[in-house]
Amino acid sequence: MGNLTKDLVRTLSEAGRYSDGDGLILQISPSGGKSWLLRVQVNGRRRDIGLGRADEVPLTAARANAAQMRKLAHAGIDPLEERRKERVVVPTFEEAAKQVHKERLATWKNGKHTDQWLSTLKTYAFPKLGKLQVSNIEGPIVRDVLAEIWLSTPETARRVKQRIGTVLDWSYAKGFRTTEAPMRSISKGLPRQPKKMGHHAALPYQDLPRFLGRLRAKPLTVGRVALEALILTAVRSGEVRGARWHELNDDLSVWTIPAERMKAGVAHAIPLSKQAADVFRVAKGFRAKDCDLVFPGQISRSPLSDMTLLEILRGMEMGVTVHGFRSTFRDWVADVTDYPREVAEAALAHTLENKVEAAYRRTDFFAKRRRLMDDWAEYCVGSTPRKAKGPESRKAKPVEQRRRRTTVSSRAQRQRGSG
């Protein structure tokens, strides 16, 4: 039996603390407010736990609550932590995934990645995980979700695995889970995927002029124009699809892609050839009202879908990827021209692997890149590049011309040897 009674609790009015025993205390503030306080020891540390106002929680209820709290404390469980967990509303996997996506939008530069991040989870994870609270998602069900696509679509499956792990780790950091994502054990429970062979399928540069002719013969659409712009500028798909009119100068001689839209996070100025500028002029015919996008999608004010460009290639029965045109450009530079490697890499906006060289380089070879992009455009449309005027303005040399020179040189050497 405690020290306090129901009547005593009602009649006490002087400010102070009145013990009922076993750590239960009635507190009266100077203003006359009365509340319950429980003082307990948890693993050697004192805890003062509020149990509510006395006019709302009667003495019998306060004693019952105190007894429950003391039981937890004796078991080494912090009653305050347990109470906090009860107040936390644990989200479902779908709710958590949408929150993670929202928080990370500002850090992603690739529009395609931004869209795919959530769409892949909607397609492959939400059907089985979406309605489950993140606190209840364990390794076996995640493994089963991944097993359905692990061998049939290995690259997509790896991305889904990484994104599920991100959502579960975020949930752990927020206190919704007691453990991090068990992705290592999940990986052990999945079969070995076949090794990925090769790179992005690319069109041989010898076939590019003919392909570009076929492309230009197709009906004029925003997708067709965007693909031609991508080829002539050697940019990535997301960079051309996200192009804004304010990124181009007035005479369409330079296109400057801001750092936040570049993979390496560094602004990239592209010298536009006459042919590339003409393509952008054609794109003006597709300009949407109140929209700065150069290549707007079907939905107003949204970028053109990456699938639009890929579908054009599929419709032409081309077994290549959109990204592969960058490889086509790079192969052409290496095989047909004398432009230095660093100029070609700068044209592709590749970062230098050598950190020392990167620290000392202060040029982006813009002037040389302008000559390179002019030669590339002339090659693409089937023209013969102008002859070089000197070491600092070396132009592309047709493959057949280089072969003829090699043949003549070899013949002359044999004649001298026979004489």
C-alpha positions, 0 to 999 in steps of 0.5 A: 500500500502506498503513502498517498490516498485519493483524497490526499492527492486531491487536497494537497496544495503546497508546492513540492514533491510527495512520495507514494513509495517505490519511486512514484512521486506526486509533483505540485508546481508553484502554480498548483499544477499536479503531475506524476513522476517515476524515478527508477534506475536503469543499468545504473543510470537514473531515469525520471519518467513523467506519467501524466497530470494528476487530474487526468491520471488517477492514483490507481492508474499512476501506480499501475503505470509505475509498476509496468515501468519498474518491471522494464527497468529491472529487466535492463530495458529503458522505459523512456526508449520503449515509450519513444518506440511506441510513439514512432509511426513505422512507415511501409517500404513504399512510404520509406522509398518515396521519402528517400527518393524525395530527399535525394532528388537534389543530389542526382544530376542524371534525369534518367537515373532520377526517374528509374530509381523509383520506377524500378522499385515500383515494378519489382519491389513494391508488389511484395515489399510495398505494404510491409513496415520496414521494421518487419522486412528481413533478408529472406523476402528480399532475396525472394524478390531479387531471385525472380529477376536475378538471372533474367535481367541481371543489371536491373536486378543489381540496381533493385538490390542496391536501392532496396538496401538504400531504403532499409539503411535509411530506415535504420538511420531514422530509427525505424529498424533495429538493424541495417539492410542484410545485403551481404547475406542476401547476396550469398543466397543468390546464384552467381550472375553471368559475367557481363561481356563487352560495352555499349553496342556501338555503330562502326564509324565507317557506317555512320554517314550512311546511318545519318542519311537514313536518319535524316530521311525519316519524318521530322520529329523532336526525337529524330532531331535530338538523336542527330544533335547527340551524334554531332556533339558526342554528348550523353543521352541525358545531357542532350535530352535535358538541354535548355535554350539558355545554355546556348549562346545567341549565334548557336556556336557554343553550348555550355552544359552547367556543372549540375547536369554533367556526370563529373560535376564540371561545366562543359562548353561544347563548340558547335559545328555549322551542322550541329547549329543547324540541327538546333535551329530545326529544334526551335520549331518544336519549342513549347510555350513557357518551356526552356527545354530544347527537346521537350517530351510529349508531356509539357515541360518534361524532358524527352524520354530516353526510350524515345531515342532508343525506339528510333534505333530499334525502328531502324533495326540498329543493334546499337545503343544511344550511348554507343555513339560516343564510342563511335566518335572516339574510335573515329578520332583514334583511327582516322585523325591525328588529334591527341588523345587528351583532346578527344577525352576533353570532347567527351568530357571525361575526367582524367584518371591521373590525379597529378595530371588533372591537378596541373591541367588548366585547359579544356582544349576548346580551340582544338576541340572546335576544329575536331567537332567541325571535322567530325560533323563533316565526316558524319554528313559525308564530306571530306575534311579540309587539309591540315595547315600545320601542326597546330591545326591538324585535320582529320585524314581519310583512312584511304589517304593514309593507306595510300601513303603507307603503300607508296612508302613501302614500295619505295623502300623495297625498290631502294633495297633491291638496288 
